Amino acid sequence: MNIERTMTASGVNLAFVGRLDAAWSEPAARALEEAIRSGRSRIDLDLSQVDFISSVGIGVLLQAMTRFRKVGGALTVTASSTGVREMLRVAKLESLLVAPLSKPTEAGSSTLIGSGWTGEIRSISNSKQSRSARVIDEGLLRVTPNLVALGHLALAGDITSARGLFGEGLVAGGTVVVSPAEAPRPDYLASSDAGSVSCIARDALVVDAPPDLRGHFEWNEREPIMVHDLAGALVEAADAPICFVAIGECAGAFGAWARTSPDCWPRPLTAMSDDELRMSLRFAGEPMHIGDSVVAVGFAANDATMVGLSSAVADRLVTVGKVRLHAHVAVTSYRPVPRSTTDIGTAGVLLSEQPLRVVMHALRAQGNMETAFRRGTVWAIALSEGVRR
């Protein structure tokens, strides 16, 4: 069998030539999986040159269709041979033969982003309301659908019961995820009811506002997209400091997470000795979880936009390349996210429904070791807080 692939902005066209039977089921399944991972919202199959399809071949199509529909994608057969059409009819899969409907384009202007990779960011809000980031030194954090946060978090109802339970955490799409110190695995809380979920936050950056921008990005299949490069492109597109949530396919997660609860640390990280750092933190030896899904939450600015941040927020950003950045990432088992995804709540669904691998503070080290994406969807909130005090 030969498999030909053509990519468009919204879909993947696959043309199979030959027999789609048990002998060719694995190559066909791989081609369909790659098409799903591409982030496009539509897969069009040309089976006009498939002269035979077996039950195993039909099973491959059915499995891909079911998997793709769960994330809002559409898989259709746009052309088929007589034999394929008859087998699909017998298998009661005629619905695959329905031509896909074109989706209306989004309103609003768009901006191309990326250097060495491709992306597009589009305005989705005309609101002029101030969107301010704030710092929580220690206190209760109620999770609303639009709340975005990162810091040391504890899944507890009050400060007293949170003692000793803090770890790296983030909030996105109505879900809190945290890697509690000394716990065997990360944990989460999620709810669709605004304000019904809460946690205790320490040294956390927080903003509660709907996104102003939404976009997508994709690697060039040579070099992945580093989190700091994505953040820098978003800051330039917004022409303002930003908070962002990005979800997509992981090209490697790199960073550190608490070995012991941060409220029990002997002194702030910046004042710790090397031995104290090793006792307090775990460090990834190299980028991990390639091919899984990753959610990144970050606050970023560049030299030109730093004036738009309060001193408390600005002091928590560190220079990474040409951008000032503070980011946390959470890795889950893989789940495709079509680039047509519009609701930031998808990030919360991903975090709450897929098994969590790790939650960490994103770092950049020598040798370009940094959390990176292959492709994904991003939302950004333009921050406007006036002149720093």
Secondary structure, 3 states (H helix, E strand, C coil): CEEEEEECCCEEEEEEEEEECHHHHHHHHHHHHHHHHCCCCEEEEEEEEEEEECHHHHHHHHHHHHHHHCCCCEEEEEEECHHHHHHHHHCCCHHHHCCCCCCCCCCCCEEEECCCCEEEEEECCCCCCCCCCEEEEEEEEEECCCEEEEEEEECCCCHHHHCCCCEEEEEECCEEEEEECCCCCCEEEECCCCCCEEEEEEEEEEEECCCCEEEEEECCCCCCEEHHHHHHHHHHHHCCCEEEEEEEEEEEECEEEECCCHHHCCCCHHHCCHHHHHHHEEECCCCECCCCEEEEEEEEECCCCHHHCCHHHHCCCEEECCEEEEEEEEEECCCCCCCCCCCCHHHHHHHHHCCEEEEEEECEECCCEECEEEEEEEEEEECCCCCCC
